[in-house]
Amino acid sequence: MSSKTSLKVLFVPMLAEGHVNPCIGIATQLIADGHRAVFIVDDVWRPKLAAYGIETIELAKSNATNDGAIDTTLQAQRMMSLGKIGGASAIEKARLRPNAAEYWRKQCQYLDTQLAALLPAIRPDVIVVDQFATLPAVVLSGIPCVWCWSAGPLVMLDDVRTPPGESGLSATGDPRLWHEFRQLIKDVTIEKWRAFNDWVVGRGCEPLPEHCFHKTSRYLHIYGYPLELDYQDVRPLGRNYVRFDNFKRNERHLTFAVPPVLAAKPGAFVYFSLGSLCPVDVQNMRRLVAILAKSPHRFIVSMGPKHMEYTLGDNMWGAESVPQIRVLPLVDLVITHGGINTVTESLYFGRPMIAMPVYGEQYDNAQRLQDKGFGLRLDAYKCSEEELLTAIETLLNDRRLAERLAEVSRRIQTDNSLAKVSQLIENFVQNQCKYID
């Protein structure tokens, strides 16, 4: 442990794998360093968190918003019904942003009500939130707050020197396209922002900056994004922003071995995962699986919530979910939706990627991988059989890329940046003025 005082750290993540998993990575490091990690979650998450030795406080169910215990299938189906999961482009989905803003408002109000009641009894020394919008109860508590950004650096901080978050636009592209995308987001969300800001002010907080759902200067911000992909060369960050290479959890309690039926076949090993939510589009999963069945290589497939509704090819093995951290060291290539956890974990193990983004920051990560030469970006809904099969062969046979990725992997594993997270949080609690005004 890096300090004499054990901290009680309260985590308040959005209740989805992409947000909970990075918080697990941080929490397990804190526990290893002698601190207490407590998550506010619903009962769906308790078994998973208990496996890592993480304490939980259960949220009350909310009949009004149905935002209490919600399983992955329902969450994915809701996103598909709203058009977030589907074949529309990033800019077409940007027009749907008011739906997301409305969800944030309801989720924040649901959490805020319970936090206001729970915080006096929990009495944490520091709060780690992984949210998209302000929680007034956290602000009003006066408790030091760390904002974990599992959605990536472009979503974390909008800056005219970089593309806007969730646009998938290149950092070397036309800034006029950046401006057009930003303006669209502002135009379609302004009414939702005003309503959210009115609620925040009504709760006793200061007004939020226009178009922003949080006030960045109040928090220490941490994010997991490898140096080789980050944007700090074009957009330096202030002292209240700290980068880590990843927030990778260890999954030591899980095991995985290549099934004998697959181990006996020829070809390279490829891990195919569109995350926990995107595979809900069974029609598209069937299309992609049919293409991959024509490859001479072997595939380990994370099939998603509707795994019973489609079948895999003879060169594949899959399950609803697989222990990704255990699978990645065994494969030669990753086909991914471009979620930040899969991207950072694949780079940790030095694996090339074909990124096929579906929504959100996945577009940014996919484009960044291609721009930096660590993978290829394809359209998850429109890529042809030839494009996908050619991309697999291209990356598997790129020896120079394999060498570069091995160098990146060595640096990330040697630096072990996540090991420093406890000291950072301790320092922040002891001396907030070092990071924020």
LINQUISUL-V453125 format. One record per pair of residues at least 4 apart in sequence whose ideal C-beta (glycine too) atoms are under 7 Angstrom apart, sorted by sequence separation. I is the first residue (numbers start at 1). J is the second residue. D is the distance in Angstrom with one decimal. If there is no record, write none. Layout:
I	J	D
I	J	D
//
This chain:
16	20	6.7
17	21	5.6
19	23	6.8
20	24	6.3
21	25	6.9
22	26	6.7
23	27	5.9
24	28	6.2
25	29	7.0
26	30	6.4
27	31	6.3
28	32	6.4
29	33	6.4
31	35	6.4
41	45	4.1
45	49	5.6
46	50	6.0
47	51	6.9
50	54	6.9
62	66	6.8
66	70	6.9
70	74	5.3
71	75	7.0
72	76	6.0
73	77	6.2
74	78	6.3
75	79	6.6
76	80	6.3
77	81	6.2
78	82	6.4
88	92	3.9
89	93	7.0
90	94	6.5
97	101	6.1
98	102	6.2
99	103	6.6
100	104	6.5
101	105	6.6
102	106	6.6
103	107	6.0
104	108	5.9
105	109	6.3
106	110	6.2
107	111	6.3
108	112	5.6
109	113	6.5
111	115	5.8
112	116	6.3
114	118	5.8
115	119	5.5
118	122	5.5
131	135	6.5
136	140	5.8
137	141	6.3
151	155	3.9
152	156	6.7
153	157	6.8
163	167	5.3
169	173	5.2
173	177	6.1
175	179	6.4
176	180	6.5
177	181	6.4
178	182	6.3
179	183	6.2
180	184	6.5
181	185	6.7
182	186	6.4
183	187	6.2
184	188	6.3
185	189	5.9
186	190	6.1
189	193	5.5
190	194	6.4
191	195	6.6
192	196	6.3
193	197	6.0
194	198	6.3
195	199	6.7
196	200	6.4
197	201	6.2
198	202	6.1
199	203	6.5
201	205	6.3
208	212	5.4
225	229	5.8
226	230	6.9
231	235	5.0
232	236	5.6
237	241	3.8
258	262	5.6
259	263	6.7
260	264	6.2
274	278	3.9
281	285	6.5
282	286	6.2
283	287	6.7
284	288	6.4
285	289	6.0
286	290	6.3
287	291	6.9
288	292	6.3
289	293	6.3
303	307	3.6
312	316	3.8
323	327	6.4
324	328	6.2
327	331	6.4
339	343	6.8
340	344	6.1
341	345	6.0
342	346	6.0
343	347	6.6
344	348	6.5
345	349	6.9
358	362	5.9
361	365	6.0
362	366	6.1
363	367	6.5
364	368	6.1
365	369	6.3
366	370	6.7
367	371	6.0
368	372	6.0
379	383	5.1
383	387	4.6
385	389	6.1
386	390	5.7
387	391	6.2
388	392	6.7
389	393	6.8
390	394	6.1
391	395	6.4
392	396	6.1
393	397	6.0
394	398	6.4
398	402	6.6
399	403	6.6
400	404	6.5
401	405	6.2
402	406	6.4
403	407	6.7
404	408	6.5
405	409	6.2
406	410	6.4
407	411	6.5
408	412	6.3
409	413	6.1
410	414	5.9
411	415	6.0
420	424	6.0
421	425	6.3
422	426	6.2
423	427	6.2
424	428	6.3
425	429	6.4
426	430	6.3
427	431	6.1
428	432	6.1
432	436	5.7
14	19	4.1
15	20	6.9
30	35	4.2
49	54	4.1
62	67	5.6
70	75	5.4
79	84	4.3
80	85	4.3
83	88	6.1
88	93	5.3
134	139	6.5
138	143	6.9
151	156	6.9
200	205	4.9
208	213	6.7
225	230	5.1
232	237	6.2
258	263	4.6
274	279	5.0
322	327	5.4
338	343	6.2
346	351	4.4
357	362	3.5
369	374	4.9
370	375	6.3
378	383	4.2
383	388	5.1
13	19	4.4
31	37	5.4
62	68	4.9
79	85	4.8
80	86	6.4
129	135	6.4
149	155	6.7
158	164	6.2
163	169	4.0
201	207	5.5
208	214	6.8
209	215	6.3
279	285	5.2
312	318	5.3
336	342	4.6
357	363	4.5
369	375	4.0
370	376	5.9
395	401	6.7
13	20	5.1
30	37	5.2
49	56	5.4
61	68	3.7
138	145	5.5
149	156	4.0
158	165	6.5
163	170	6.8
208	215	5.8
292	299	5.6
336	343	6.9
346	353	5.5
370	377	4.4
427	434	6.7
428	435	5.7
41	49	6.9
61	69	6.3
154	162	6.0
163	171	5.9
169	177	5.6
200	208	5.9
334	342	6.9
369	377	6.8
59	68	6.1
76	85	6.7
84	93	6.2
129	138	6.4
154	163	6.4
162	171	6.1
169	178	5.8
357	366	4.3
378	387	6.0
13	23	4.7
27	37	3.7
39	49	5.6
46	56	5.1
83	93	6.7
154	164	6.8
155	165	3.7
163	173	6.9
197	207	6.0
336	346	7.0
343	353	6.8
355	365	6.4
367	377	5.9
378	388	6.3
45	56	7.0
127	138	5.5
154	165	3.7
155	166	6.5
197	208	4.9
301	312	5.9
355	366	3.5
366	377	4.2
11	23	4.8
84	96	6.4
169	181	6.6
307	319	6.9
334	346	4.7
83	96	5.4
152	165	6.9
230	243	6.2
307	320	4.4
378	391	6.1
82	96	6.3
164	178	5.8
167	181	4.6
355	369	5.3
39	54	5.8
41	56	5.6
43	58	5.6
163	178	5.1
301	316	5.4
303	318	4.5
305	320	6.9
376	391	4.9
11	27	6.2
42	58	6.4
127	143	5.4
129	145	6.4
299	315	6.1
302	318	6.8
303	319	6.3
304	320	6.7
353	369	5.7
37	54	5.2
38	55	4.5
39	56	5.1
40	57	5.2
42	59	4.9
82	99	5.2
126	143	6.6
164	181	4.9
196	213	6.1
298	315	5.4
299	316	4.3
300	317	5.9
301	318	3.2
303	320	5.7
328	345	5.9
334	351	4.9
336	353	5.6
338	355	3.9
37	55	6.8
41	59	6.5
119	137	6.3
126	144	4.7
127	145	4.8
128	146	4.7
129	147	5.6
130	148	4.4
164	182	4.7
193	211	5.8
225	243	6.2
227	245	6.8
297	315	6.9
300	318	6.8
324	342	6.9
328	346	6.1
333	351	6.5
36	55	6.8
38	57	6.1
40	59	6.1
124	143	6.1
129	148	6.9
221	240	6.0
226	245	4.9
302	321	5.6
333	352	5.6
334	353	4.8
335	354	4.7
336	355	5.7
337	356	6.1
338	357	4.4
376	395	6.6
115	135	6.2
126	146	6.4
128	148	5.6
130	150	5.4
193	213	6.8
220	240	5.3
221	241	4.8
222	242	5.1
223	243	6.1
224	244	4.8
272	292	6.6
293	313	2.9
295	315	6.7
302	322	5.0
325	345	6.5
329	349	5.4
331	351	6.5
337	357	6.1
355	375	5.7
375	395	6.8
9	30	5.6
116	137	4.2
164	185	6.7
219	240	6.7
224	245	6.7
289	310	6.5
292	313	6.5
324	345	6.5
328	349	4.6
335	356	6.9
337	358	5.3
340	361	6.1
353	374	6.7
354	375	6.1
31	53	5.8
115	137	3.9
119	141	5.2
222	244	6.4
224	246	4.5
293	315	6.4
300	322	6.4
343	365	4.9
352	374	6.6
353	375	3.7
354	376	5.3
355	377	5.2
356	378	5.1
358	380	5.5
112	135	5.3
115	138	6.5
224	247	4.2
289	312	6.0
328	351	6.1
339	362	5.8
352	375	5.5
356	379	6.8
357	380	6.8
28	52	5.4
111	135	5.9
112	136	5.6
279	303	6.1
280	304	6.3
282	306	5.0
286	310	4.8
289	313	6.3
292	316	7.0
338	362	3.8
354	378	6.0
356	380	3.7
20	45	6.3
27	52	6.9
44	69	4.9
108	133	5.1
112	137	4.9
186	211	5.3
279	304	2.6
280	305	5.7
285	310	5.6
337	362	5.3
340	365	6.0
9	35	5.7
11	37	6.5
15	41	6.2
42	68	5.2
43	69	5.8
279	305	6.8
280	306	5.9
343	369	6.8
9	36	6.5
11	38	6.9
15	42	6.3
27	54	5.4
42	69	4.1
44	71	6.4
108	135	5.9
270	297	5.3
272	299	5.2
279	306	6.7
282	309	4.8
300	327	5.7
338	365	4.3
347	374	7.0
356	383	6.9
6	34	5.4
7	35	4.6
8	36	4.7
9	37	5.3
10	38	5.2
11	39	4.6
12	40	5.2
24	52	5.7
104	132	5.1
270	298	6.9
276	304	6.7
282	310	5.5
338	366	4.0
6	35	5.5
104	133	4.4
267	296	5.0
268	297	4.6
269	298	5.4
270	299	5.0
271	300	5.1
272	301	4.8
273	302	3.8
6	36	6.5
8	38	6.7
10	40	6.7
15	45	6.8
24	54	7.0
267	297	3.8
274	304	6.8
2	33	5.8
267	298	4.9
269	300	6.7
300	331	6.6
374	405	6.6
1	33	4.9
1	34	3.2
265	298	5.4
262	298	5.3
354	391	5.1
354	392	6.9
67	106	6.2
67	107	5.5
65	106	4.8
354	395	6.7
67	110	4.9
352	395	4.4
65	110	5.3
276	321	6.8
62	110	5.2
267	315	7.0
352	401	5.7
265	315	6.3
273	324	6.9
352	405	6.1
60	114	6.2
351	405	6.8
59	114	5.7
262	317	4.6
350	405	4.1
261	317	6.6
271	327	5.4
350	406	4.9
271	328	6.6
259	317	4.8
350	408	6.3
16	75	6.6
157	216	6.8
278	337	5.0
333	392	6.5
350	409	3.2
171	231	6.4
271	331	4.4
349	409	6.0
57	118	6.6
269	330	6.1
270	331	6.1
347	408	5.8
348	409	6.4
269	331	4.3
270	332	6.7
275	337	4.7
333	395	5.7
347	409	6.9
133	196	6.6
171	234	6.4
269	332	5.4
270	333	4.7
271	334	4.9
272	335	4.5
273	336	5.8
274	337	4.3
333	396	5.7
136	200	5.7
140	204	5.9
268	332	4.2
275	339	4.9
332	396	6.0
348	412	5.3
57	122	6.7
140	205	6.7
156	221	6.2
268	333	6.6
270	335	6.2
347	412	6.5
348	413	6.7
134	200	5.7
139	205	5.1
256	322	6.7
136	203	3.8
156	223	5.5
256	323	5.0
136	204	6.9
136	205	5.0
162	231	5.1
254	323	4.0
273	342	6.4
153	223	5.6
256	326	3.8
255	326	6.6
256	327	5.7
147	219	4.3
149	221	6.2
153	225	5.4
162	234	6.2
251	323	5.3
254	326	5.8
258	330	6.2
145	218	7.0
146	219	6.6
152	225	6.4
161	234	5.4
162	235	5.0
134	208	6.7
145	219	5.2
146	220	4.9
147	221	4.9
148	222	5.5
149	223	4.1
161	235	4.5
251	325	4.2
250	325	6.9
251	326	6.0
90	166	6.5
146	222	6.0
159	235	4.8
249	325	6.7
90	167	5.6
153	230	6.3
248	325	6.8
90	168	4.5
153	231	5.8
134	213	6.3
139	218	6.7
133	213	3.8
134	214	4.5
278	358	4.5
132	213	6.3
133	214	6.0
134	215	7.0
38	122	6.9
274	358	6.8
94	181	6.5
105	192	7.0
97	185	5.9
101	189	5.2
91	181	6.3
94	184	5.5
98	188	5.6
102	192	6.1
105	195	6.8
94	185	5.8
97	188	5.4
98	189	5.8
101	192	3.7
105	196	5.2
294	385	6.8
97	189	5.3
91	184	6.9
95	188	5.8
98	192	5.2
291	385	4.8
295	389	5.8
294	389	6.5
297	392	6.7
248	344	6.8
284	380	6.7
248	345	5.4
284	381	5.9
291	388	5.2
295	392	6.0
246	344	3.8
291	389	6.7
12	111	6.6
245	344	6.8
246	345	6.4
248	348	5.9
26	128	6.7
246	348	5.8
23	128	6.6
23	130	5.6
22	130	6.7
104	213	6.5
19	130	4.6
10	122	5.9
10	124	3.7
9	124	6.4
12	127	6.4
8	124	4.9
9	125	6.9
14	130	6.0
8	125	5.1
9	126	5.4
10	127	4.9
11	128	4.9
12	129	4.7
13	130	4.1
14	131	5.8
7	125	4.4
226	344	6.2
7	126	6.0
9	128	6.1
12	131	7.0
225	344	6.8
224	344	5.5
226	347	5.2
26	148	6.7
270	392	6.7
12	135	6.9
23	148	6.3
22	148	6.2
22	150	4.3
268	396	5.4
19	150	5.1
18	150	5.9
229	368	5.1
229	372	5.9
228	372	6.3
245	412	4.7
245	415	6.4
248	418	6.8
247	418	6.4
245	417	4.8
246	418	6.7
244	417	4.5
244	418	5.6
244	421	6.7
228	408	5.5
226	408	6.9
242	424	6.0
226	412	6.2
152	340	5.2
168	357	6.5
150	340	6.2
85	277	6.6
85	278	5.8
166	360	5.3
85	280	6.2
86	281	6.8
166	361	5.9
168	363	2.9
240	435	4.6
85	281	5.8
165	361	6.4
167	363	6.5
168	364	6.0
239	435	5.7
240	436	5.0
166	363	6.0
167	364	7.0
170	367	5.5
79	277	6.2
166	364	6.6
168	366	6.7
169	367	6.9
165	364	6.3
168	367	5.1
172	371	6.4
80	280	5.5
171	371	6.3
76	277	4.2
80	281	6.2
170	371	5.5
22	224	6.1
51	253	5.1
75	277	6.6
77	280	6.0
72	276	5.5
76	280	3.5
72	277	6.8
155	361	5.4
73	280	7.0
154	361	6.9
220	428	4.9
151	360	6.8
152	361	4.0
151	361	4.9
154	364	5.0
152	364	5.8
152	365	6.5
220	435	4.8
220	436	6.7
218	436	6.7
217	436	6.2
217	437	6.5
26	247	5.6
28	249	6.3
25	247	3.7
28	250	6.4
25	248	5.3
25	249	4.4
22	247	3.7
24	249	4.6
21	249	6.0
76	305	5.6
73	305	4.0
72	305	5.0
17	276	4.4
93	359	6.1
85	358	5.8
90	363	4.7
85	359	6.2
84	359	4.8
146	425	6.2
146	428	6.6
144	428	6.1
144	429	5.2
144	432	5.7
87	381	3.4
87	382	6.9
126	425	6.0
126	429	5.1
125	429	5.8
22	341	6.5
21	341	5.5
18	339	5.7
18	341	6.2
35	422	6.5
29	418	5.6
33	422	3.9
29	419	6.6
29	421	5.3
30	422	5.4
25	418	6.4
29	422	5.9
26	421	5.6
9	425	6.9
7	425	7.0
7	426	6.7
2	422	5.6
2	423	4.7
7	429	6.4
3	426	4.6
2	426	6.2
//
